[in-house]
Amino acid sequence: MQQIVLMDAKIIPLEFNKIFTQKIEAEWLQEKNIQLDVLRLDLLHPVVSGNKWFKLQLYLKVAIHLQKTTIATFGGAYSNHIIATAFAAKNMGLKSVGIIRGENAMNSHTLKHAALLGMQLYFVDRNEYKNKESLKSMFDQPEYHWIDEGGYGINGAIGASTILEFLEDSYTDIIAAVGTGTMLAGLIMASNATVTGISSMKGNFSLEDAVRKLLPPQKLSTSFKILHDFHFGGYAKFNTQLLHYMNNIYTQHLLPLDFVYTAKTFYAIEHMVKNNTFCRGSKLLMIHSGGLQGNQSLPVNALSFL
Ligand SMILES: *Cc1c(COP(=O)(O)O)cnc(C)c1O
C-alpha cells in the first residue's frame, strides 16, 4: 500500500484547476446567518497539498536566480514542509537536502517519501536541532540555498499571498491555521478582510510578532488575531474527540481535514460562530491549507476517510 502511495507522488502533477471554494451548509451557520466557504488548497496534490507549495515558490526562484543547485532546509519526521520542499525542488530541477530533527526517524512515511523524491536526509539530535545557525554552518555547501524551518520568511509570505488569487468572492473574515505565521502574513498582505489565525501550538505567544515582522510597512497597522486556545494539548497532539470531530465533518460535508492544523481550525470556527464572535451576515473563508499526508501517522482506522 505504502509503495503505491510513494510512486504516486512522482507521477501525479499539481492540479491548480482542482482548487475551489466549498460552501458549508450547517444549522449552526444558518442560525447565525453566517456564510462559511472553505478554500480547498488540499486538492492541489495528494502529498504536496496546501499552503507549502505557495510558500516555497519565491524561495526556489531566488535559488535559481543565484545559480544554486540545491535547496536545504529543516524539519521534523512528519513535516509537510519537508515533503513539499522535496517535491517542489525536484519539480524545478533542483536537488534537496533535509536536516531532520531526531535520530533514526526513517520509519516515517513522510521521510521515505521525501527520500524517494531525491531528498538527501541528515539526522541530528533534538538538542543540536535547536541551533539552526550552527547546523547551517555545519552542513553548508556553496551550492546550497537555505530555507528556514517551515518556510518562514518574507518570500514565503509573498508566495502565500498568491493563495487568494483563487477567490471569486469577497469575504468579511479569513480564518487559517498558524504554524510559523508565514501564511497568515501573506493573507494579511493580500486581503482587506479581518484575518484570524488559529495557533497549532500551545502557548506560543511570540507568533504575533513573528507575523508582524513579515508585514510590509503599509500593513503594520492592520489588526489581526491569533487564537491560542484550540491546540488540543499542543502541536501535533490529538484526542479521540478531535478524531471523532474529523470523521463527523467528513461524513457531513465530505471535507477531509488534517489533525495538526485544519481540523483544529474548523473546530475553532464552529466554536466561534456558536459563541457569536462574528456578526450576523458575516461571510467567512477558511483556508484549507492541506497537510493531509500527515494523517498517515495516525493509528490505522482512526479516520474514516484515509
Ligand atoms: C505548515 C502548515 C500550516 C502553517 O503555515 P505557516 O505558514 O507555517 O503558519 C498550516 N496548515 C498546514 C496544513 C500546514 O502544513
The ligand as an SDF file (V2000), in Angstrom:
LIG
                    3D

 15 15  0  0  0  0  0  0  0  0999 V2000
    2.5800   24.4330    7.5670 C   0  0  0  0  0  0  0  0  0  0  0  0
    1.1070   24.3970    7.6420 C   0  0  0  0  0  0  0  0  0  0  0  0
    0.3770   25.4450    8.2150 C   0  0  0  0  0  0  0  0  0  0  0  0
    1.0210   26.6340    8.8570 C   0  0  0  0  0  0  0  0  0  0  0  0
    1.6050   27.5150    7.9530 O   0  0  0  0  0  0  0  0  0  0  0  0
    2.5840   28.6500    8.4750 P   0  0  0  0  0  0  0  0  0  0  0  0
    2.8320   29.4800    7.2910 O   0  0  0  0  0  0  0  0  0  0  0  0
    3.8340   27.9610    8.9490 O   0  0  0  0  0  0  0  0  0  0  0  0
    1.9230   29.3580    9.5970 O   0  0  0  0  0  0  0  0  0  0  0  0
   -0.9990   25.3620    8.2080 C   0  0  0  0  0  0  0  0  0  0  0  0
   -1.6220   24.2870    7.6890 N   0  0  0  0  0  0  0  0  0  0  0  0
   -0.9550   23.2580    7.1560 C   0  0  0  0  0  0  0  0  0  0  0  0
   -1.7230   22.1060    6.6400 C   0  0  0  0  0  0  0  0  0  0  0  0
    0.4280   23.2710    7.1010 C   0  0  0  0  0  0  0  0  0  0  0  0
    1.0810   22.2240    6.5780 O   0  0  0  0  0  0  0  0  0  0  0  0
  1  2  1  0
  2  3  1  0
  2 14  2  0
  3  4  1  0
  3 10  2  0
  4  5  1  0
  5  6  1  0
  6  7  2  0
  6  8  1  0
  6  9  1  0
 10 11  1  0
 11 12  2  0
 12 13  1  0
 12 14  1  0
 14 15  1  0
M  END
$$$$
